[in-house]
Amino acid sequence: MVSKTTTVERHISVIKAVFNVVIIERELYQANPFMKLRIPGLGEDSKIRGTFDSTQLSTLIHECKRKNDDIRWLLALQIDLGCSLSEVTGLALSDLRLNVGLSYVSFKPHLWRPLKTKYSTRNVPLVGVSLWAAYRIVESAKKGQRYAFPRYTNGIECKANYASDTLNKWIRSLGIGKTTQELRHTMRDRLRHANAPKSIQDAIGGWEREDIGDTYGLGGEGLNQLKGWLEKVVTKD
């Protein structure tokens, strides 16, 4: 398998760091041979992902509510949460925290669905169509149901790829040439256009924080702060 140039760059960065440590620890009088290494065409093979515009989001929301089934609830949750499809597909039913003052989703690692990074563990308020979908999921759950989407999830695995194939095909049938992954990038843009601080964007999407100041929490009002920003970007159907 051929790696993208940006992936190669990340691997080389690790090697550079290792060589730097060895050079310093052993007091070697030589330059790090990887410091001047250049990667031809760096970034040119990266795929630029698109985003959904407001009309496309409105169409998705309208059609999700019209279909009103578990597959559409899955997509609706993702629309106003800014999460990845695997994150939402692998939710336990108990991760949907409703009627607790401020309704939210608790994203945490499970045996059947780990999370990508430590920053992915987070609580995100439910607003808009995602709040609608969460109530539909909980209200329609059968007695003893453990997973939010038992069609795709069990105690062993989370079949997010199956969900992705089904949803992407359905999205294309609506005349929208986008994928579920682009909903995540769309949320980043929606928050950015609303002038949400980067710390808020990262807390909602579970994106890696680059600044040491971002490692501090949002305090006791964290969920309320996040809800306020999410409500600014809610799309109506």
Salt bridges, closest charged atoms under 4 A:
GLU63 OE1 - ARG66 NH2 2.82
ASP69 OD2 - ARG72 NH2 2.72
ASP70 OD2 - ARG151 NE 2.82
ASP80 OD1 - ARG190 NH2 2.68
GLU87 OE1 - ARG122 NH2 2.91
ASP95 OD1 - LYS108 NZ 3.75
ASP95 OD2 - HIS110 NE2 2.78
GLU139 OE1 - ARG136 NH1 3.48
GLU157 OE2 - LYS159 NZ 3.91
ASP189 OD1 - ARG192 NH1 2.52
ASP202 OD1 - ARG188 NH1 3.19
ASP202 OD2 - LYS198 NZ 2.64
GLU231 OE2 - LYS227 NZ 3.86
